[in-house]
Amino acid sequence: MTCVEKFTNIVVSDKPLEEKNELMKILFIMLFVKLIFIYLVARFLWPYVMPKLFKGVTTNPRFIEVLALSVLISLLS
């Protein structure tokens, strides 16, 4: 949710257009990096760690499932 708030704060702000564009580029890069981290967790970390912690966990979840879990956690916090 904080990411959406940052996007709306940039759009609504009274800053010049060039500065808004730079801030939007930075936010898109941050979102891309977050998606890369979620992919790395889903691909390499999840299959080895989560089944050892919990017995009912899928060993190889799809990327969308881990992304949805990330979104749910961010909405709850």
N, C-alpha and C positions, 0 to 999 in steps of 0.2 A: 504494500500500500504506500510506503514512503516513496517508492519510485514514481508512482502515478502522481503523488502530490508534488514531487519535484518537477515533473513535466508541466503540470498546470501552473505552478509558480513561475516557471520560465515564460510560458505563453502569456500570462496575465501581467507580468512585470512591466515596468516603464523603461526598461533598458533599451539601448539602441539595437537595431536589427542584427548587426554584425555580432554583437555580444550574445544575443539570443541564439544565433546560429552556432556559435562556438560552444555554448553550454549544451545545446541539443546534441552536438557531435560527441561531446564528452559523455553525456548520458547514454547515448546509443552504444558507445564503446564499452561503457560499464555494463550495460545489459548483455552485450555480446560476450564479455568476459565471464559474467555470471552464468550464462548458458553453457559456456565451455567448461566451467567448473562442475556444473550439474551433470554434463555429459561424462566427464572424467569420473565422477563419483558413481554414476550409473554403470559405466563400462568396466572400470577397474577395481574400485573399492567395494561397492555393494556386494558383488558375488562372493567375496572372500570374508567379509566382516559380518554382515547382517545375518546370514544363516547360522553362524556360530552363536550369535546373541539370542535370536528368536527362532523357534522351530517352525512357525507357521509362515515364514517370510519366503517369497519367491526368490529363487537364487539368481535368475537372470531377468530382471524387470526391463520393460521397454523404457526408452527415454521419456516418452510422454507420461508414463506412470510416475517416474521420479520427479519430473517437472511439476506434475499436479501435486505431488506431496510437498514440494518446495513452496508452491503457491498457497496451499492450505496452511502450512506452518506460518507463512508470512501474514496470512489473513488472521490467524488466531493470536498472533503476538502483537 
